[in-house]
Amino acid sequence: VVERPAGYHILQLIERRGESIDLRQILVVPKISSTDIAKANSYLDSISTLIKNKKYTFADAAVKFSDDDSKNNGGLIVNPSTSSSKFQMNEIDPSLFFVIDKMTVGEISKPIFMKDKHGKQALRIVMLKSRTKPHRANLTDDYQQIQNAALSEKQNNAVKEWINKAKKHSYIKINGIYKGCSFKYSWF
């Protein structure tokens, strides 16, 4: 039996060829009891109190007490699409959105249920670090987003240019059932 973040695995080795292996598994995910949830809730409340009483900053408390990867960033949640800590409203998990929508900057939430990256139920507290009012994009406030958009456009143009050069020297056969489709690139 092997314990991993997703749960407990029972593994069976089917075949081994050098560095390659073929396995089967049975995964058992333990159920979390209501007592465990109450303990975690109480624990997060006490951490929240320590932060409010200025015994720890939120970042220090995240490093010391968090089980999440965000502790490496002082508790900052990173937006996977932009690699920054800023999120558009539509990029936030709805369960989190409804909590932070009512918060003021610097306020710490009550414990909130969430699913971690392995799909397990967890509790977290969040602090709203900043809120940006709707505005036209500018380099001062939106540099990272503008940089990501420019990089994405440059990458798309490079791929388009490569396809246009490569299709002149390549044999391309498109299955007849797809000939009526409209393609992003002109293959014929």
Secondary structure, 3 states (H helix, E strand, C coil): CEEECCEEEEEEEEEEECCEEEEEEEEECCCCCHHHHHHHHHHHHHHHHHHHCCCCCHHHHHHHHCCCHHHHHCCCCCECCCCECCCCHHHCCHHHHHHHCCCCCCCECCCEEEECCCCCEEEECCECCCCCCCCCCCHHHHHHHHHHHHHHHHHHHHHHHHHHHHHHHCCCCCCHHHCCCCCCCCCC
